[in-house]
Amino acid sequence: MSLLSSASGTTTVRPGEFVVWGDVATPTTLTVADLRAGWTRHRAEVVFDCATAGPQRHVFEGPLLREVVAGAGPAFDPARRKERSRFLLAVNGTDGHHAVLSWAEVDADFGDAPVLLATRMDGADLDTAGTHLVVPSDRCGARYVSGVTGVWIGRHRPVGASSSEA
């Protein structure tokens, strides 16, 4: 089991599960099976350079990160582009690895990056290993996260800004 710390305390995540939390209306726990059943599946054939294992080639399938996180109700007005552009996504994995993306990177009005929460890798289901964060546009594998345990979404708050100003 993995523990995630949040403002509301510590959450225990069982193998194969992950939590979507932070500045959202409905924090939720999901599994690979939930992802497979609840969202449109996308496919990404990727090649990236791994610092420890060299070039990697894989085929991943799963829903778009932005669609999964949108289901939790991020705390922004979807009609306000500048507001959306202030949000960040931090993804944690079972091995302690984590990566940060901006909402604008994955938002269809901005970067429209097809970042996946993969449910399959090279034809094999990831139910036991857990979902993988896949960033197809990255040439290096540093933002690929295996066994995702949590996806935090939150607003960037500049130094000195109150929560109502951010």
DSSP file with accessible surface (Angstrom, degrees, kcal/mol):
  #  RESIDUE AA STRUCTURE BP1 BP2  ACC     N-H-->O    O-->H-N    N-H-->O    O-->H-N    TCO  KAPPA ALPHA  PHI   PSI    X-CA   Y-CA   Z-CA
    1    1 A M              0   0  168      0, 0.0     2,-0.3     0, 0.0    13,-0.2   0.000 360.0 360.0 360.0 155.2    0.0    0.0    0.0
    2    2 A S  E     -A   13   0A  34     11,-2.5    11,-3.1   147,-0.1     2,-0.4  -0.908 360.0-142.4-121.7 147.7    1.0    3.6   -0.6
    3    3 A L  E     -A   12   0A 117     -2,-0.3     2,-0.4     9,-0.2     9,-0.2  -0.932  11.8-167.6-112.4 134.3    0.3    6.6    1.5
    4    4 A L  E     -A   11   0A  13      7,-2.5     7,-3.1    -2,-0.4     2,-0.4  -0.968  13.6-141.5-116.5 137.1   -0.5   10.1    0.0
    5    5 A S  E     +A   10   0A  90     -2,-0.4     2,-0.3     5,-0.2     5,-0.2  -0.797  28.1 164.9 -98.2 139.2   -0.6   13.2    2.1
    6    6 A S  E >   -A    9   0A  26      3,-2.8     3,-1.9    -2,-0.4    -2,-0.0  -0.892  53.9 -94.5-141.4 173.0   -3.1   15.9    1.5
    7    7 A A  T 3  S+     0   0  116     -2,-0.3     3,-0.1     1,-0.3    -1,-0.0   0.814 126.0  51.3 -60.4 -27.3   -4.6   18.9    3.2
    8    8 A S  T 3  S-     0   0  116      1,-0.3     2,-0.3    -3,-0.0    -1,-0.3   0.336 124.9 -90.3 -94.2   8.0   -7.4   16.7    4.5
    9    9 A G  E <   -A    6   0A  34     -3,-1.9    -3,-2.8     2,-0.0     2,-0.4  -0.853  64.2 -31.1 124.3-158.2   -5.0   14.0    5.9
   10   10 A T  E     -A    5   0A  89     -2,-0.3     2,-0.4    -5,-0.2    -5,-0.2  -0.859  48.6-156.9-107.1 137.4   -3.3   10.9    4.7
   11   11 A T  E     -A    4   0A  44     -7,-3.1    -7,-2.5    -2,-0.4     2,-0.5  -0.935   9.6-140.9-114.9 133.3   -4.9    8.6    2.1
   12   12 A T  E     -A    3   0A  76     -2,-0.4     2,-0.5    -9,-0.2    -9,-0.2  -0.812  16.3-163.8 -92.7 130.7   -4.1    4.9    1.7
   13   13 A V  E     -A    2   0A   2    -11,-3.1   -11,-2.5    -2,-0.5     3,-0.1  -0.971   9.4-143.1-118.8 124.7   -3.9    3.7   -1.9
   14   14 A R    >   -     0   0  145     -2,-0.5     3,-2.2   -13,-0.2   -11,-0.0  -0.447  43.0 -74.8 -79.0 158.7   -4.0   -0.1   -2.6
   15   15 A P  T 3  S+     0   0  104      0, 0.0    -1,-0.2     0, 0.0   115,-0.1  -0.234 122.6  22.0 -53.4 135.6   -2.0   -1.5   -5.5
   16   16 A G  T 3  S+     0   0   14      1,-0.3    16,-0.9   113,-0.2     2,-0.3   0.374 107.0 100.1  86.3  -4.7   -3.6   -0.7   -8.9
   17   17 A E  E <   -B   31   0B  28     -3,-2.2     2,-0.3    14,-0.2    -1,-0.3  -0.759  46.7-175.4-108.6 158.7   -5.5    2.3   -7.4
   18   18 A F  E     -B   30   0B   1     12,-2.3    12,-2.9    -2,-0.3     2,-0.4  -0.980  18.1-129.6-148.3 159.4   -4.8    6.0   -7.6
   19   19 A V  E     -Bc  29 150B   8    130,-1.7   132,-3.2    -2,-0.3     2,-0.5  -0.886   4.3-155.1-111.4 137.8   -6.3    9.1   -6.1
   20   20 A V  E     +Bc  28 151B   1      8,-3.0     8,-2.2    -2,-0.4     2,-0.3  -0.974  42.3 138.7-106.4 120.6   -7.3   12.3   -8.0
   21   21 A W  E     + c   0 152B  42    130,-2.2   132,-2.3    -2,-0.5     2,-0.4  -0.868  10.9  77.0-152.1 179.5   -7.3   15.1   -5.4
   22   22 A G  E    S+ c   0 153B  27     -2,-0.3     2,-2.2   130,-0.2   132,-0.2  -0.923 100.8   8.7 114.8-134.6   -6.4   18.7   -4.7
   23   23 A D  S    S+     0   0   39    130,-3.1    52,-2.8    -2,-0.4     2,-0.3  -0.490 100.6 120.3 -82.9  68.8   -8.4   21.7   -5.9
   24   24 A V  B     -F   74   0C  20     -2,-2.2    49,-0.2    50,-0.3    -2,-0.2  -0.952  67.6-132.4-132.6 154.1  -11.2   19.5   -7.1
   25   25 A A  S    S+     0   0   78     48,-2.3    48,-0.2    47,-0.5    -1,-0.1   0.862 101.0  27.5 -71.7 -36.2  -14.9   19.3   -6.3
   26   26 A T  S    S-     0   0   86     46,-2.9    -1,-0.3     2,-0.0    -6,-0.1  -0.774  72.9-156.9-134.1  87.6  -14.9   15.5   -6.0
   27   27 A P        -     0   0   82      0, 0.0     2,-0.3     0, 0.0    -6,-0.2  -0.375  27.9-175.6 -57.8 143.4  -11.7   13.8   -4.9
   28   28 A T  E     -B   20   0B  49     -8,-2.2    -8,-3.0     2,-0.0     2,-0.5  -0.982  30.1-135.2-147.1 154.0  -11.9   10.2   -6.1
   29   29 A T  E     -B   19   0B  63     -2,-0.3     2,-0.3   -10,-0.2   -10,-0.2  -0.947  31.4-178.7-109.5 131.0  -10.1    6.9   -6.1
   30   30 A L  E     -B   18   0B  16    -12,-2.9   -12,-2.3    -2,-0.5     2,-0.3  -0.882  14.4-152.1-128.3 159.6   -9.9    5.0   -9.4
   31   31 A T  E  >  -B   17   0B  39     -2,-0.3     4,-2.1   -14,-0.2   -14,-0.2  -0.764  37.8-102.3-120.4 171.2   -8.5    1.7  -10.7
   32   32 A V  H  > S+     0   0    2    -16,-0.9     4,-2.3    -2,-0.3     5,-0.2   0.917 124.9  54.2 -58.9 -41.4   -7.2    0.7  -14.1
   33   33 A A  H  > S+     0   0   44      1,-0.2     4,-2.0     2,-0.2    -1,-0.2   0.895 105.3  53.2 -62.2 -38.3  -10.5   -1.1  -14.7
   34   34 A D  H  > S+     0   0   68      1,-0.2     4,-2.2     2,-0.2    -1,-0.2   0.922 109.5  48.5 -61.1 -43.7  -12.4    2.2  -13.9
   35   35 A L  H  X S+     0   0    0     -4,-2.1     4,-1.2     1,-0.2    -2,-0.2   0.904 110.7  50.6 -62.7 -42.0  -10.3    4.0  -16.6
   36   36 A R  H  < S+     0   0   88     -4,-2.3    -1,-0.2     1,-0.2    -2,-0.2   0.877 118.2  38.2 -64.7 -36.2  -11.0    1.2  -19.1
   37   37 A A  H  < S+     0   0   92     -4,-2.0    -2,-0.2    -5,-0.2    -1,-0.2   0.750 118.4  45.3 -87.3 -25.1  -14.7    1.4  -18.5
   38   38 A G  H  < S+     0   0   50     -4,-2.2     2,-0.3    -5,-0.2    -2,-0.2   0.597 106.8  40.6-103.1 -12.2  -15.3    5.1  -18.1
   39   39 A W  S  < S-     0   0   71     -4,-1.2     2,-0.1    -5,-0.2    -1,-0.0  -0.950  85.2 -90.1-138.5 158.2  -13.3    6.9  -20.8
   40   40 A T        -     0   0   96     -2,-0.3     2,-0.4     1,-0.1    24,-0.4  -0.422  46.2-124.2 -64.6 135.6  -12.5    6.7  -24.5
   41   41 A R        -     0   0  151     22,-0.1     2,-0.3    -2,-0.1    -1,-0.1  -0.682  26.6-168.9 -87.9 135.2   -9.3    4.8  -25.1
   42   42 A H  E     -G   62   0D  65     20,-2.3    20,-2.2    -2,-0.4     2,-0.4  -0.865  11.3-139.5-118.1 157.5   -6.5    6.4  -27.1
   43   43 A R  E     -G   61   0D 150     -2,-0.3     2,-0.4    18,-0.2    18,-0.2  -0.940  15.6-175.6-122.3 137.6   -3.4    4.7  -28.4
   44   44 A A  E     -G   60   0D  13     16,-2.8    16,-2.9    -2,-0.4     2,-0.6  -0.979  13.3-159.7-136.2 120.9    0.2    6.1  -28.5
   45   45 A E  E     -G   59   0D 144     -2,-0.4     2,-0.3    14,-0.2    14,-0.2  -0.907  31.8-176.6 -94.1 118.6    3.2    4.5  -30.1
   46   46 A V  E     -G   58   0D   7     12,-2.9    12,-2.0    -2,-0.6     2,-0.4  -0.866  29.4-168.9-125.3 153.7    6.1    6.1  -28.3
   47   47 A V  E     +G   57   0D  73     -2,-0.3     2,-0.3    89,-0.3    10,-0.2  -0.990  24.4 160.7-134.0 126.6    9.9    6.1  -28.4
   48   48 A F  E     -G   56   0D  22      8,-2.0     8,-3.0    -2,-0.4     2,-0.6  -0.978  39.6-112.3-144.7 158.7   11.8    7.8  -25.5
   49   49 A D  E     -Gh  55 140D  89     90,-2.6    92,-2.4    -2,-0.3     2,-0.5  -0.833  25.5-157.2 -96.1 120.8   15.2    7.7  -24.1
   50   50 A C  E  >  -G   54   0D  32      4,-2.0     4,-2.2    -2,-0.6    90,-0.0  -0.856  13.6-141.6 -96.4 129.5   15.5    6.2  -20.6
   51   51 A A  T  4 S+     0   0  108     -2,-0.5    -1,-0.1     1,-0.2    -2,-0.0   0.816 100.6  31.8 -61.1 -31.0   18.5    7.3  -18.6
   52   52 A T  T  4 S+     0   0  139      2,-0.1    -1,-0.2     1,-0.1    -3,-0.0   0.747 131.8  28.3 -99.4 -26.5   19.0    3.9  -17.1
   53   53 A A  T  4 S-     0   0   64      1,-0.3    -2,-0.2     3,-0.0    -1,-0.1   0.383  96.8-133.0-119.1   2.3   17.8    1.5  -19.9
   54   54 A G  E  <  +G   50   0D  21     -4,-2.2    -4,-2.0     2,-0.0    -1,-0.3  -0.304  64.2   5.4  79.2-162.9   18.4    3.4  -23.1
   55   55 A P  E     -G   49   0D 104      0, 0.0     2,-0.4     0, 0.0    -6,-0.2  -0.272  68.3-162.5 -61.2 136.6   15.9    3.9  -25.9
   56   56 A Q  E     -G   48   0D  49     -8,-3.0    -8,-2.0     2,-0.0     2,-0.4  -0.964   9.6-167.2-122.5 138.8   12.5    2.4  -25.2
   57   57 A R  E     +G   47   0D 187     -2,-0.4     2,-0.3   -10,-0.2   -10,-0.2  -0.996  23.0 153.7-125.4 125.3    9.7    1.6  -27.7
   58   58 A H  E     -G   46   0D  31    -12,-2.0   -12,-2.9    -2,-0.4     2,-0.5  -0.978  38.3-136.8-146.7 159.2    6.2    0.9  -26.4
   59   59 A V  E     -G   45   0D  32     -2,-0.3    63,-3.5   -14,-0.2    64,-0.4  -0.988  28.7-172.2-118.0 119.7    2.6    1.0  -27.4
   60   60 A F  E     -GI  44 121D   5    -16,-2.9   -16,-2.8    -2,-0.5     2,-0.4  -0.862   7.7-168.4-112.6 149.9    0.3    2.4  -24.7
   61   61 A E  E     +GI  43 120D  22     59,-2.0    58,-3.4    -2,-0.3    59,-1.8  -0.996  31.9  99.1-135.6 140.9   -3.5    2.6  -24.6
   62   62 A G  E     -G   42   0D   0    -20,-2.2   -20,-2.3    -2,-0.4    56,-0.2  -0.929  64.8 -58.5 165.9 177.4   -5.7    4.5  -22.2
   63   63 A P        -     0   0    2      0, 0.0    54,-2.5     0, 0.0     2,-0.2  -0.313  59.5 -91.4 -77.8 163.0   -7.8    7.6  -21.6
   64   64 A L  B  >  -K  116   0E   9    -24,-0.4     4,-1.8    52,-0.2     3,-0.4  -0.550  28.4-131.2 -72.4 136.8   -6.5   11.2  -21.8
   65   65 A L  H  > S+     0   0    0     50,-3.0     4,-2.6    -2,-0.2     5,-0.3   0.906 106.2  56.0 -53.2 -45.1   -5.3   12.6  -18.5
   66   66 A R  H  > S+     0   0   46     49,-0.4     4,-2.1     1,-0.2    -1,-0.2   0.862 106.5  49.8 -62.0 -35.0   -7.3   15.8  -18.9
   67   67 A E  H  > S+     0   0   68     -3,-0.4     4,-1.1     2,-0.2    -1,-0.2   0.901 112.0  47.0 -71.4 -39.1  -10.5   13.9  -19.3
   68   68 A V  H >< S+     0   0    3     -4,-1.8     3,-0.5     2,-0.2     4,-0.4   0.954 115.7  44.3 -66.1 -47.9  -10.0   11.8  -16.2
   69   69 A V  H >< S+     0   0    0     -4,-2.6     3,-1.8     1,-0.2     4,-0.4   0.880 106.0  61.3 -66.9 -35.7   -9.1   14.7  -14.1
   70   70 A A  H >< S+     0   0   50     -4,-2.1     3,-1.6    -5,-0.3    -1,-0.2   0.849  94.0  65.7 -59.6 -30.5  -11.9   16.8  -15.5
   71   71 A G  T << S+     0   0   59     -4,-1.1    -1,-0.3    -3,-0.5    -2,-0.2   0.735  95.2  57.3 -63.8 -21.5  -14.3   14.2  -14.0
   72   72 A A  T <  S-     0   0    2     -3,-1.8   -46,-2.9    -4,-0.4   -47,-0.5   0.550 116.2-115.4 -85.6  -8.5  -13.2   15.2  -10.5
   73   73 A G    <   -     0   0   27     -3,-1.6   -48,-2.3    -4,-0.4    -3,-0.1   0.992  25.4-137.2  76.6  66.5  -14.2   18.8  -11.2
   74   74 A P  B     -F   24   0C  19      0, 0.0     2,-2.2     0, 0.0   -50,-0.3  -0.210  25.3-109.7 -53.4 146.1  -11.1   21.0  -11.1
   75   75 A A  S    S+     0   0   45    -52,-2.8     2,-0.3    78,-0.1   -51,-0.1  -0.297  84.9  95.3 -81.7  54.4  -11.8   24.3   -9.2
   76   76 A F  S    S-     0   0   24     -2,-2.2     3,-0.0   -53,-0.0     8,-0.0  -0.969  82.0-107.4-136.4 159.2  -11.7   26.6  -12.2
   77   77 A D    >   -     0   0   72     -2,-0.3     3,-2.3     1,-0.2     7,-0.3  -0.771  27.0-147.6 -83.1 114.3  -14.3   28.1  -14.5
   78   78 A P  T 3  S+     0   0   88      0, 0.0    -1,-0.2     0, 0.0     6,-0.1   0.758  95.7  60.0 -57.6 -22.6  -13.9   26.1  -17.7
   79   79 A A  T 3  S+     0   0   85      1,-0.1     2,-0.9    -3,-0.0    -2,-0.0   0.626  89.8  79.3 -80.3 -10.9  -14.9   29.2  -19.7
   80   80 A R    <>  -     0   0  140     -3,-2.3     4,-2.1     1,-0.2     5,-0.2  -0.811  58.4-174.2-105.0  99.0  -12.0   31.3  -18.3
   81   81 A R  H  > S+     0   0  150     -2,-0.9     4,-2.2     1,-0.2    -1,-0.2   0.886  83.4  52.6 -59.5 -45.0   -8.8   30.4  -20.1
   82   82 A K  H  4 S+     0   0  158      1,-0.2     4,-0.4     2,-0.2    -1,-0.2   0.887 109.1  51.1 -61.8 -37.1   -6.5   32.5  -18.0
   83   83 A E  H >4 S+     0   0   31      1,-0.2     3,-1.3     2,-0.2    -1,-0.2   0.939 110.2  48.6 -64.0 -45.9   -7.8   30.8  -14.9
   84   84 A R  H >< S+     0   0   15     -4,-2.1     3,-1.8    -7,-0.3    19,-0.2   0.872 102.8  63.1 -61.0 -35.7   -7.3   27.3  -16.4
   85   85 A S  T 3< S+     0   0   54     -4,-2.2    -1,-0.3     1,-0.3    19,-0.2   0.627  93.5  63.6 -69.8  -8.5   -3.7   28.3  -17.3
   86   86 A R  T <  S+     0   0  110     -3,-1.3    70,-3.2    -4,-0.4    -1,-0.3   0.465  84.4  99.8 -91.0  -2.3   -2.8   28.7  -13.6
   87   87 A F  E <   -D  155   0B   1     -3,-1.8    16,-2.8    68,-0.2    17,-0.5  -0.630  52.7-162.9 -94.5 147.1   -3.4   25.1  -12.7
   88   88 A L  E     -DE 154 102B  58     66,-3.2    66,-2.2    -2,-0.3     2,-0.4  -0.866   9.1-146.8-121.2 156.0   -0.8   22.4  -12.4
   89   89 A L  E     -DE 153 101B   0     12,-3.2    12,-2.8    -2,-0.3     2,-0.5  -0.994  10.7-169.5-123.7 126.9   -0.9   18.6  -12.3
   90   90 A A  E     -DE 152 100B  22     62,-2.6    62,-3.1    -2,-0.4     2,-0.5  -0.981   6.7-162.9-117.8 125.8    1.5   16.5  -10.2
   91   91 A V  E     -DE 151  99B   0      8,-3.0     8,-1.9    -2,-0.5     2,-0.3  -0.942   2.5-162.0-115.5 126.9    1.5   12.8  -10.7
   92   92 A N  E     -DE 150  98B  43     58,-2.6    57,-2.8    -2,-0.5    58,-1.3  -0.832   4.7-157.0-107.6 147.8    3.1   10.3   -8.2
   93   93 A G  E >   -D  148   0B   6      4,-2.4     3,-1.8    -2,-0.3    55,-0.2  -0.739  32.3-104.6-120.9 168.9    4.1    6.7   -8.8
   94   94 A T  T 3  S+     0   0   93     53,-1.3    53,-0.1    52,-0.9    54,-0.1   0.783 118.1  54.3 -61.7 -28.9    4.7    3.6   -6.7
   95   95 A D  T 3  S-     0   0  116     51,-0.5    -1,-0.3     2,-0.1     3,-0.1   0.332 122.8-101.2 -90.3   9.2    8.4    3.9   -6.8
   96   96 A G  S <  S+     0   0   56     -3,-1.8    -2,-0.1     1,-0.3     2,-0.1   0.356  79.8 136.8  89.8  -7.8    8.4    7.5   -5.5
   97   97 A H        +     0   0   68     49,-0.1    -4,-2.4    -5,-0.1    -1,-0.3  -0.441  28.7 177.1 -69.6 146.2    8.9    9.0   -9.0
   98   98 A H  E     -E   92   0B 115     -6,-0.2     2,-0.3    44,-0.1    -6,-0.2  -0.982  14.9-163.6-148.7 158.8    6.7   12.0   -9.8
   99   99 A A  E     -E   91   0B   7     -8,-1.9    -8,-3.0    -2,-0.3     2,-0.4  -0.978  10.2-143.3-142.1 153.5    6.2   14.5  -12.6
  100  100 A V  E     +E   90   0B  78     -2,-0.3     2,-0.3   -10,-0.2   -10,-0.2  -0.963  18.4 175.4-122.4 136.2    4.6   17.9  -13.0
  101  101 A L  E     -E   89   0B   3    -12,-2.8   -12,-3.2    -2,-0.4     2,-0.3  -0.922  29.2-117.6-128.8 159.1    2.6   19.2  -16.0
  102  102 A S  E  >  -E   88   0B  37     -2,-0.3     4,-0.9   -14,-0.2     3,-0.4  -0.707  19.2-128.0 -93.4 150.8    0.7   22.3  -16.5
  103  103 A W  H >> S+     0   0   14    -16,-2.8     4,-2.1    -2,-0.3     3,-0.8   0.907 111.1  60.6 -60.7 -38.6   -3.0   22.2  -17.2
  104  104 A A  H 34 S+     0   0   20    -17,-0.5     7,-2.7     1,-0.2     8,-0.5   0.845  95.9  61.8 -59.7 -32.0   -2.4   24.4  -20.3
  105  105 A E  H 34 S+     0   0   48     -3,-0.4     8,-2.5     1,-0.2    -1,-0.2   0.892 116.2  29.2 -58.7 -41.1   -0.1   21.6  -21.7
  106  106 A V  H << S+     0   0    1     -4,-0.9    -2,-0.2    -3,-0.8    -1,-0.2   0.638  95.2 108.0 -98.0 -15.5   -3.0   19.1  -21.8
  107  107 A D  S ><>S-     0   0   14     -4,-2.1     5,-2.3    -5,-0.1     3,-1.7  -0.413  70.2-134.0 -67.9 135.3   -5.9   21.6  -22.4
  108  108 A A  T 3 5S+     0   0   57      1,-0.3    -1,-0.1     3,-0.2    -4,-0.0   0.759 105.3  56.5 -62.9 -24.4   -7.3   21.4  -25.9
  109  109 A D  T 3 5S+     0   0   89    -28,-0.0    -1,-0.3     2,-0.0    -5,-0.1   0.572 121.6  22.3 -82.5  -9.8   -7.3   25.3  -26.1
  110  110 A F  T < 5S-     0   0   85     -3,-1.7    -5,-0.2    -6,-0.2    -6,-0.1   0.348 136.7 -12.2-120.0-107.0   -3.6   25.4  -25.4
  111  111 A G  T   5 -     0   0   52     -7,-2.7    -6,-0.2    -8,-0.1    -3,-0.2   0.750  66.2-158.3 -77.1 -27.5   -1.0   22.7  -25.9
  112  112 A D      < +     0   0   78     -5,-2.3    -6,-0.2    -8,-0.5    -4,-0.1   0.802  21.3 178.4  53.7  33.0   -3.6   19.9  -26.5
  113  113 A A        -     0   0   14     -8,-2.5     2,-2.0    -9,-0.2    -1,-0.2  -0.507  32.6-130.9 -68.0 130.9   -0.9   17.2  -25.6
  114  114 A P        +     0   0   68      0, 0.0     2,-0.3     0, 0.0    -1,-0.1  -0.341  39.4 172.9 -81.8  59.7   -2.4   13.7  -25.7
  115  115 A V        -     0   0    1     -2,-2.0   -50,-3.0    20,-0.1   -49,-0.4  -0.542  16.2-153.6 -72.8 129.5   -1.1   12.7  -22.3
  116  116 A L  E     -KL  64 134E   3     18,-2.3    18,-2.4    -2,-0.3     2,-0.7  -0.728  28.8-147.5-107.4 154.4   -2.4    9.3  -21.3
  117  117 A L  E     - L   0 133E   0    -54,-2.5    16,-0.2    -2,-0.3     2,-0.1  -0.928  44.5-142.1-107.3  94.4   -3.2    7.4  -18.2
  118  118 A A  E     + L   0 132E   0     14,-3.2    14,-1.2    -2,-0.7   -56,-0.3  -0.372  33.8 177.8 -71.1 138.6   -2.4    4.1  -19.7
  119  119 A T  S    S+     0   0    2    -58,-3.4     7,-2.5     1,-0.2     2,-0.3   0.472  75.6  37.2-108.8 -12.3   -4.4    0.9  -19.0
  120  120 A R  E     -IJ  61 125D  59    -59,-1.8   -59,-2.0     5,-0.3     2,-0.4  -0.995  60.4-168.1-141.0 143.7   -2.4   -1.3  -21.4
  121  121 A M  E >  S-IJ  60 124D  53      3,-2.5     3,-2.2    -2,-0.3   -61,-0.2  -0.990  78.5 -16.5-133.8 123.2    1.3   -1.4  -22.4
  122  122 A D  T 3  S-     0   0   83    -63,-3.5   -62,-0.1    -2,-0.4     3,-0.1   0.861 129.8 -51.1  52.3  39.8    2.4   -3.5  -25.4
  123  123 A G  T 3  S+     0   0   41    -64,-0.4     2,-0.4     1,-0.2    -1,-0.3   0.376 114.7 114.6  84.3  -4.0   -0.9   -5.3  -25.4
  124  124 A A  E <   -J  121   0D  56     -3,-2.2    -3,-2.5     2,-0.0    -1,-0.2  -0.839  68.2-118.5-104.2 135.9   -0.8   -6.3  -21.7
  125  125 A D  E     -J  120   0D  84     -2,-0.4     3,-0.3    -5,-0.2    -5,-0.3  -0.387  12.7-149.4 -66.5 146.9   -3.3   -5.0  -19.2
  126  126 A L     >  +     0   0   12     -7,-2.5     4,-3.0     1,-0.2    -6,-0.1   0.086  58.3 121.3-105.9  22.8   -1.8   -2.9  -16.4
  127  127 A D  T  4 S+     0   0   60     -8,-0.2   -95,-0.2     1,-0.2    -1,-0.2   0.889  83.6  34.8 -54.8 -43.3   -4.4   -3.8  -13.7
  128  128 A T  T  4 S+     0   0  134     -3,-0.3    -1,-0.2     1,-0.2  -112,-0.1   0.917 122.6  43.8 -79.2 -43.4   -1.7   -5.3  -11.4
  129  129 A A  T  4 S-     0   0   58     -4,-0.2  -113,-0.2     1,-0.1    -2,-0.2   0.758 110.0-126.0 -74.0 -25.1    1.1   -2.8  -12.1
  130  130 A G     <  -     0   0    2     -4,-3.0    17,-0.6    17,-0.1    -1,-0.1  -0.083  38.2 -47.7  93.8 160.3   -1.2    0.2  -12.1
  131  131 A T        -     0   0    1     17,-0.3    17,-3.0  -115,-0.2     2,-0.4  -0.211  53.1-140.0 -64.4 154.8   -1.8    2.9  -14.6
  132  132 A H  E     -L  118   0E  21    -14,-1.2   -14,-3.2    15,-0.2     2,-0.5  -0.961   9.7-129.7-117.3 136.7    1.2    4.7  -16.3
  133  133 A L  E     -LM 117 145E   1     12,-2.7    12,-1.1    -2,-0.4     2,-0.5  -0.742  29.9-167.4 -79.7 127.7    1.5    8.4  -17.1
  134  134 A V  E     -L  116   0E   0    -18,-2.4   -18,-2.3    -2,-0.5    10,-0.1  -0.985  16.8-173.9-125.5 122.4    2.5    8.6  -20.8
  135  135 A V    >   -     0   0    0     -2,-0.5     3,-2.0   -20,-0.2   -20,-0.1  -0.820   6.5-173.2-114.8  85.2    3.7   11.8  -22.3
  136  136 A P  T 3  S+     0   0   39      0, 0.0   -89,-0.3     0, 0.0    -1,-0.1   0.750  78.8  58.0 -56.4 -27.9    4.1   10.9  -26.0
  137  137 A S  T 3  S+     0   0   81    -91,-0.1     2,-0.3     2,-0.0   -22,-0.0   0.643  84.0 100.2 -79.1 -12.9    5.7   14.2  -27.0
  138  138 A D    <   -     0   0   28     -3,-2.0   -91,-0.2     1,-0.1    -3,-0.1  -0.570  56.9-160.1 -77.8 133.6    8.6   13.8  -24.6
  139  139 A R  S    S+     0   0  220     -2,-0.3   -90,-2.6   -91,-0.1     2,-0.3   0.734  80.5  51.7 -81.5 -26.1   11.9   12.6  -26.1
  140  140 A C  B    S-h   49   0D  66    -92,-0.3     3,-0.5   -85,-0.1   -90,-0.2  -0.785  83.6-129.0-108.8 159.5   13.2   11.5  -22.7
  141  141 A G  S >  S+     0   0   15    -92,-2.4     3,-1.7    -2,-0.3   -91,-0.1   0.280  74.2 110.4 -91.3  14.0   11.3    9.2  -20.3
  142  142 A A  T 3  S+     0   0   58      1,-0.3    -1,-0.2   -93,-0.2   -44,-0.1   0.785  81.2  45.7 -63.7 -28.5   11.6   11.4  -17.1
  143  143 A R  T 3  S+     0   0   57     -3,-0.5     2,-0.5    -8,-0.1    -1,-0.3   0.382  85.6 104.5 -98.8   7.7    7.9   12.3  -17.1
  144  144 A Y    <   -     0   0   20     -3,-1.7     2,-0.5   -10,-0.1   -10,-0.2  -0.758  57.4-164.7 -81.3 125.9    6.7    8.8  -17.7
  145  145 A V  B     -M  133   0E   1    -12,-1.1   -12,-2.7    -2,-0.5     3,-0.4  -0.969   4.7-152.2-120.6 121.7    5.4    7.6  -14.3
  146  146 A S  S    S+     0   0   57     -2,-0.5   -52,-0.9   -14,-0.2   -51,-0.5  -0.657  74.5  12.9 -90.3 147.2    4.8    3.9  -13.7
  147  147 A G  S    S-     0   0    3    -17,-0.6   -53,-1.3    -2,-0.3    -1,-0.2   0.958  85.0-144.8  56.9  56.7    2.2    2.6  -11.1
  148  148 A V  E     + D   0  93B   3    -17,-3.0   -17,-0.3    -3,-0.4   -55,-0.3  -0.277  26.8 174.9 -57.2 130.2    0.5    6.0  -10.6
  149  149 A T  E     +     0   0B   5    -57,-2.8  -130,-1.7     1,-0.3     2,-0.3   0.594  63.2   8.9-108.8 -21.5   -0.7    6.4   -7.0
  150  150 A G  E     -cD  19  92B   0    -58,-1.3   -58,-2.6  -132,-0.3     2,-0.5  -0.977  45.7-159.7-161.9 146.0   -2.0   10.0   -7.2
  151  151 A V  E     -cD  20  91B   0   -132,-3.2  -130,-2.2    -2,-0.3     2,-0.4  -0.975  21.0-167.6-125.4 111.6   -2.8   12.9   -9.5
  152  152 A W  E     -cD  21  90B  70    -62,-3.1   -62,-2.6    -2,-0.5     2,-0.4  -0.851   1.4-167.1 -99.3 135.3   -3.0   16.2   -7.7
  153  153 A I  E     +cD  22  89B   0   -132,-2.3  -130,-3.1    -2,-0.4     2,-0.3  -0.986  20.1 154.8-121.3 133.5   -4.4   19.2   -9.4
  154  154 A G  E     - D   0  88B   0    -66,-2.2   -66,-3.2    -2,-0.4     2,-0.3  -0.997  41.8-103.4-157.0 160.8   -3.9   22.7   -8.0
  155  155 A R  E     - D   0  87B  42     -2,-0.3     2,-0.3   -68,-0.2   -68,-0.2  -0.659  36.4-119.9 -85.4 134.9   -3.8   26.3   -8.6
  156  156 A H        -     0   0  105    -70,-3.2    -1,-0.0    -2,-0.3   -70,-0.0  -0.601  28.0-159.9 -71.4 130.6   -0.4   28.1   -8.7
  157  157 A R        -     0   0  102     -2,-0.3     3,-0.1     9,-0.1     6,-0.1  -0.952  12.6-133.8-117.8 111.7   -0.4   30.7   -6.0
  158  158 A P    >   -     0   0   65      0, 0.0     3,-2.3     0, 0.0     8,-0.1  -0.200  40.6 -81.2 -60.2 154.2    2.2   33.5   -6.5
  159  159 A V  T 3  S+     0   0  157      1,-0.3     3,-0.1     0, 0.0     0, 0.0  -0.284 118.0  13.6 -56.5 130.5    4.3   34.5   -3.5
  160  160 A G  T 3  S+     0   0   79      1,-0.3     2,-0.3    -3,-0.1    -1,-0.3   0.341  94.9 128.9  86.0  -7.6    2.3   36.9   -1.3
  161  161 A A    <   -     0   0   29     -3,-2.3    -1,-0.3     1,-0.1     2,-0.1  -0.598  55.1-131.2 -82.5 140.9   -1.0   36.2   -3.0
  162  162 A S    >>  -     0   0   52     -2,-0.3     4,-1.4    -3,-0.1     3,-1.0  -0.432  30.1-104.3 -79.7 164.7   -4.0   35.3   -0.9
  163  163 A S  T 34 S+     0   0   90      1,-0.3    -1,-0.1     2,-0.2    -2,-0.0   0.811 122.8  54.9 -62.6 -25.8   -6.1   32.3   -1.8
  164  164 A S  T 34 S+     0   0  107      1,-0.2    -1,-0.3     0, 0.0    -3,-0.0   0.762 108.3  48.8 -79.1 -21.8   -8.8   34.7   -3.2
  165  165 A E  T <4        0   0  133     -3,-1.0    -2,-0.2     0, 0.0    -1,-0.2   0.728 360.0 360.0 -85.5 -24.3   -6.3   36.4   -5.5
  166  166 A A     <        0   0   22     -4,-1.4    -9,-0.1   -11,-0.1   -80,-0.0  -0.158 360.0 360.0 -74.2 360.0   -4.8   33.3   -7.0
